[in-house]
Amino acid sequence: MPVSNLKMTMMMKKTRITSLAVLLLAGGLLLGGTVQAAPDWNELESAEQEILKRHADRWDDMADEQRDRLVAGARRWSQMTPEQRKEARKRFRRWQSLNPEQRKRIRERYRRFQELSPEDQERLRKNFRRFKSMSADERRKLRERYQEMTPEERRRFLRNVERRRQLERLPDRTRDRQAPRRPPRRHDR
């Protein structure tokens, strides 16, 4: 066999071996990375079956993702205190009473919230807690005050809120320099 044919044969064998190795590696990654299918009804623990019993007749027809979500929910439910369960039932009834458009808006707000930085998420949580800690009368007055604003007043209000947020994010020394300065009073001179 001439040398060039021998080299060609060796290169083809190397290519086949390399291709086979790549296929085996890819197959191994795919098999190793597969997620187990959602459990069959008879694989659920008795406590989970009790919580999910209203889904028993449709269980085999459900998509794996839906079964996984239901099982995760059942596990969370079983770890809740009676008070937490009561609150969860109340939230669920409230959710059920919403129309599809309201649910869509809430999902969109939640999606936007998830996209915020952790600092902004915490700031919103803090503001919400502060709002919830107000008396019903204070909350009503705050809502009325905002609703009575003209569109220009609302824009100005929101711009000021955004400026304050930006200042809160600055380091202390920079914030001091950026803070609006009041004009000196006569007795200050």
C-alpha positions as CSV (number, residue, x, y, z in Angstrom):
1,M,0.0,0.0,0.0
2,P,1.4,3.4,-0.9
3,V,2.2,5.8,1.9
4,S,-0.5,8.3,0.9
5,N,-3.2,5.5,1.0
6,L,-2.0,4.4,4.4
7,K,-2.2,8.0,5.7
8,M,-5.7,8.3,4.3
9,T,-6.8,5.1,5.9
10,M,-5.4,6.2,9.3
11,M,-7.1,9.6,9.0
12,M,-10.4,7.9,8.2
13,K,-10.1,5.6,11.3
14,K,-9.2,8.6,13.5
15,T,-12.2,10.5,12.2
16,R,-14.5,7.5,12.8
17,I,-13.1,7.0,16.4
18,T,-13.5,10.8,17.1
19,S,-17.0,10.8,15.7
20,L,-17.9,7.7,17.8
21,A,-16.4,9.4,20.9
22,V,-18.4,12.5,20.3
23,L,-21.6,10.5,19.8
24,L,-21.0,8.5,23.0
25,L,-20.2,11.6,24.9
26,A,-23.3,13.4,23.7
27,G,-25.5,10.4,24.4
28,G,-24.0,10.1,27.8
29,L,-24.7,13.8,28.5
30,L,-28.3,13.5,27.2
31,L,-29.0,10.4,29.3
32,G,-27.3,11.7,32.3
33,G,-29.1,15.0,32.1
34,T,-32.6,13.6,31.7
35,V,-35.2,14.4,34.3
36,Q,-37.1,11.6,35.7
37,A,-40.7,11.4,34.6
38,A,-43.3,12.6,37.0
39,P,-44.4,9.9,39.4
40,D,-47.3,7.6,38.6
41,W,-50.3,7.8,40.9
42,N,-49.3,4.6,42.8
43,E,-45.8,6.0,43.3
44,L,-47.1,8.9,45.4
45,E,-47.0,8.8,49.2
46,S,-50.3,8.3,50.8
47,A,-50.3,11.8,52.2
48,E,-49.7,13.2,48.7
49,Q,-52.5,11.0,47.3
50,E,-54.9,12.3,49.9
51,I,-54.1,15.9,49.1
52,L,-54.3,15.3,45.3
53,K,-57.2,12.8,45.3
54,R,-59.4,15.1,43.2
55,H,-56.9,14.6,40.4
56,A,-56.7,10.8,40.6
57,D,-59.0,10.0,37.7
58,R,-57.1,12.4,35.3
59,W,-53.5,11.8,36.7
60,D,-52.4,9.5,33.9
61,D,-53.6,12.0,31.2
62,M,-51.8,15.0,32.7
63,A,-48.5,16.3,31.3
64,D,-45.4,15.5,33.4
65,E,-44.9,19.2,34.1
66,Q,-48.4,19.5,35.5
67,R,-48.0,16.4,37.7
68,D,-44.6,17.7,38.9
69,R,-46.2,21.1,39.9
70,L,-49.1,19.4,41.7
71,V,-46.7,17.1,43.6
72,A,-44.5,20.0,44.6
73,G,-47.6,21.9,45.7
74,A,-48.8,18.9,47.7
75,R,-45.5,18.7,49.5
76,R,-45.5,22.4,50.3
77,W,-49.1,22.1,51.6
78,S,-48.2,19.2,53.8
79,Q,-45.5,21.3,55.5
80,M,-47.8,24.3,56.2
81,T,-49.3,25.1,59.5
82,P,-53.1,25.3,59.8
83,E,-52.9,29.1,59.7
84,Q,-50.7,29.1,56.6
85,R,-53.2,26.7,55.0
86,K,-56.1,29.0,55.9
87,E,-54.2,32.0,54.3
88,A,-53.4,29.9,51.2
89,R,-57.1,28.9,50.8
90,K,-58.1,32.6,51.1
91,R,-55.5,33.6,48.4
92,F,-56.7,30.8,46.1
93,R,-60.4,31.8,46.4
94,R,-59.4,35.4,45.7
95,W,-57.4,34.2,42.6
96,Q,-60.3,32.2,41.4
97,S,-62.6,35.2,41.6
98,L,-60.5,37.2,39.2
99,N,-61.3,37.4,35.5
100,P,-58.7,36.3,32.9
101,E,-57.6,39.9,32.2
102,Q,-56.9,40.5,35.9
103,R,-54.9,37.3,36.2
104,K,-53.0,38.2,33.1
105,R,-52.1,41.7,34.5
106,I,-51.0,40.0,37.8
107,R,-48.8,37.5,36.0
108,E,-47.2,40.3,33.9
109,R,-46.5,42.3,37.1
110,Y,-45.0,39.2,38.7
111,R,-42.8,38.6,35.6
112,R,-41.6,42.2,35.7
113,F,-40.9,41.9,39.5
114,Q,-38.8,38.8,38.8
115,E,-36.7,40.8,36.3
116,L,-35.8,43.5,38.9
117,S,-32.5,43.4,40.8
118,P,-32.7,41.9,44.3
119,E,-32.2,45.4,45.7
120,D,-35.2,46.8,43.8
121,Q,-37.3,43.7,44.8
122,E,-36.5,44.3,48.5
123,R,-37.3,48.0,48.1
124,L,-40.7,47.1,46.7
125,R,-41.3,44.6,49.5
126,K,-40.3,47.2,52.1
127,N,-42.7,49.8,50.5
128,F,-45.5,47.2,50.4
129,R,-44.9,46.3,54.1
130,R,-45.0,50.0,55.0
131,F,-48.2,50.5,53.0
132,K,-49.8,47.4,54.7
133,S,-48.8,48.7,58.1
134,M,-50.8,51.9,57.6
135,S,-54.3,52.1,58.9
136,A,-57.1,51.5,56.4
137,D,-57.9,55.3,56.6
138,E,-54.3,56.2,55.8
139,R,-54.2,53.9,52.9
140,R,-57.5,55.3,51.6
141,K,-56.2,58.9,51.9
142,L,-53.0,58.0,50.1
143,R,-54.9,56.4,47.2
144,E,-57.3,59.3,47.0
145,R,-54.4,61.8,47.0
146,Y,-52.7,59.9,44.1
147,Q,-55.9,59.6,42.1
148,E,-56.7,63.3,42.5
149,M,-53.3,64.2,41.0
150,T,-53.3,65.5,37.4
151,P,-51.2,63.5,34.9
152,E,-48.5,66.1,35.1
153,E,-48.4,65.9,38.9
154,R,-48.2,62.1,38.8
155,R,-45.3,62.3,36.3
156,R,-43.5,64.8,38.6
157,F,-44.2,62.6,41.6
158,L,-42.9,59.5,39.9
159,R,-39.8,61.4,38.6
160,N,-39.0,62.5,42.2
161,V,-39.5,58.9,43.4
162,E,-37.1,57.7,40.8
163,R,-34.5,60.4,41.7
164,R,-34.7,59.3,45.4
165,R,-34.2,55.6,44.3
166,Q,-31.1,56.6,42.3
167,L,-29.7,58.6,45.2
168,E,-30.3,55.6,47.5
169,R,-28.2,53.4,45.2
170,L,-25.2,55.9,45.3
171,P,-22.4,55.5,47.8
172,D,-22.8,57.8,50.8
173,R,-20.1,60.4,49.7
174,T,-21.6,60.7,46.2
175,R,-25.1,60.9,47.6
176,D,-24.1,63.8,49.8
177,R,-22.7,65.7,46.8
178,Q,-25.8,64.9,44.7
179,A,-28.3,65.8,47.3
180,P,-30.1,69.1,46.5
181,R,-28.8,71.9,48.5
182,R,-31.1,74.5,50.1
183,P,-30.2,78.1,49.7
184,P,-28.6,79.6,52.9
185,R,-30.9,81.4,55.2
186,R,-30.1,84.9,56.3
187,H,-29.1,83.8,59.8
188,D,-26.8,81.2,58.3
189,R,-24.6,83.8,56.6
